[in-house]
Amino acid sequence: MTSVHRPAQRRYPHADRQYLVQELHGMRAPDPYRWLEDAESAATRRWSAEQEALYEAERAGWHGLDRWEARVAALTAVDRATAPTVRGGRTFWLRQEAGQEHPVLVVAEAGDGTPERVLLDPLALDPSGRTVLDAWQPSLEGDLLAFQVSRGGTEDSLLRVIDVNTGKVVDGPVDRVRKSSIGWLPGGEAFYYVRALDPRLHPGEGRYHRRVHLHRIGTAPEEDPLVFGEGRDRTQFYSVSVTEDGRRLAVTATQGTGRGTALYLADLSEGPLERPVFRPVQQEMEAVTRLHMAPGTGPDDPVWLRTDRDAARGRVVACRPDGLHLGPAAWREVIPERPDAVLTGLVVLSGPELGHPLGLAAWTRRTVAEVTVHDLTDGRQLAVVPLPGTGTVGDFSAGPHGSYEAWFSYTDFTTPACVLRFDARTLSVTPWERGPRHTPAAGGAVTRRTAFPSRDGTTVGMFVISPTGRPDVPRPVLLTGYGGFGGTMSPRYRAQVLAWVAAGGVFAWAGLRGGGEEGEAWHRAGSGEHKQNTFDDFAAATDHLVEEGWAEPGRIAIIGGSNGGLLVGAALTQRPGAYAAAVCMSPLLDMVRYELSGLGPSWVPEYGSAQDPAQLRTLLGYSPYHHVTPGTDYPPVLLTASDGDTRTDPLHARKMCAALQHASRGAGPVLLRLEHGVGHGDRAASRAVALQAECLAFLAEHVGLAPPGSP
């Protein structure tokens, strides 16, 4: 065992450092803390309890934690709502008023001004606050609603059906679903959904081997006929949808979290519902393709596909239904790819008031949203929809049967999310009358876009949010990024960002390769064998903030979660001297063994597999756990994890914590915050506030930033 000098005033819990080296394809991967993978062992429980005691003791000494929590809570306490879903004359949407722990599902009858009522409240289902509403979908007639809830953060949902009139459960529970899409059939007697096979038949793989089934209301799930998925790869994910006229069933398949989709379509009028005949629209999983079909589409009517096939930034093509199986040879381009923007959404409006179908298209240009209106007969752009600011749109939904109405959300760094209504008759947009109450934009924060060259000369964009909008004086900077899975770091209202800026700091939000900021080519440039580009972009962002005068060396902190936690881990081990402190949340850190836990097998398309020699070499080249070097002056580090996390197992945080505590010569602490009864994603608002406030207080302590409201 290597002896490392450590300041005498801090003693870490003892962790046996074992001589264990795994050899794969002739490469050596030391793993001294593999024993910490077993969360239930007596040794791990003892070590974890001591880490929790250490964290509590350290937290008690943080300056102004109560003020951080108060400011984050105040900024979080805004009304929220999702874009509505309209079915059968009823309108359904999620609403969360300021101070509510969870969003509630509400419903209103047709007609302006009709009162709304709460249909589902997670706190009424479970007063402990540990139950989350994962997904919901009303029937086509709006009289039934399928909903999925999970407890303790596991995201392992139970599906039930309730009568919308009475609120009574009429079917379920159905287990082994995980935020499954629901394809209701007309009449509400049955729906298609996605369910995993019984884990008893596949031990250790209970979240894989998914299949599409048909479920009839009132029957046992074990009797549900299998309609799609047999014999396909165990890591494939499926989604289902049924057109509003009930005629066609669409199924998409993705390989794990790969970006490409296979797409299949069945005409349900051709045979029994239990045995739909699927015809491939796209089988190769090299492109993302989504089908948009208006209700009542006949054999001579067009259907539309939003795709990045042969167009990395996305385009819209049209095709007759009977030509879909012919693939791109039968496509007619309607909305071409733009060289300056990425197509992120499309909704088709085909109501009789319009005369011909219109398309409402969402784009991101330099990570900022644009919305355009197009005639879908020839693709002509008819209008640009005015937006409230420089931000992000999402949650597109159309009125029933194509309609002339659509709704979508808007937000930016200083503006809480609102819901806008688009009227295709007048090409106008107005606030939705049932949306969140108007909340003024947060003051004291100015957003500025900047760009910088990465190590290989690639230009990378970044948002910088600060008190003045200019680098007037060097301030403590908090830098974050994601750079994975094609996700886009677009402007969104975040209490954590505004609290940091309110205290006088600068928050930097970098759009790294691996994300989707510039389309699929940008994603691929930061994944797999090119993953180091993500970390190089992050390092270049760090240097740019110093060079431009936003920060001075030694006062930059970093934060990231999930894939962003991997980013922080890599930054920490590749350039430990560049950062004053780091928060690494729900991370992946052992990239040699990430496939063996959580949803790891699903991420092979993004990272590669240790089973492949060339890919293992790449993974070992940056795996943060394997690059912790004894005797290094690492900055203060806070790792956070949740015991209900079924995506990124807490073992990553435990092993990295032990490795850093052993190795670091730095004066700052290495701490582990393990939260109980929650998981990777949604949680009660008060718990989210506490987590964010503690992360900010930890970072501020080490960059010299006084809490908000300090004299």
Order of alpha helices (4+ residues) and beta strands (2+ residues): beta-beta-alpha-alpha-beta-beta-beta-beta-beta-alpha-beta-beta-beta-beta-beta-beta-beta-beta-beta-beta-beta-beta-beta-beta-beta-beta-beta-beta-beta-beta-beta-beta-beta-beta-beta-beta-beta-alpha-beta-alpha-alpha-beta-alpha-beta-alpha-alpha-beta-alpha-beta-alpha
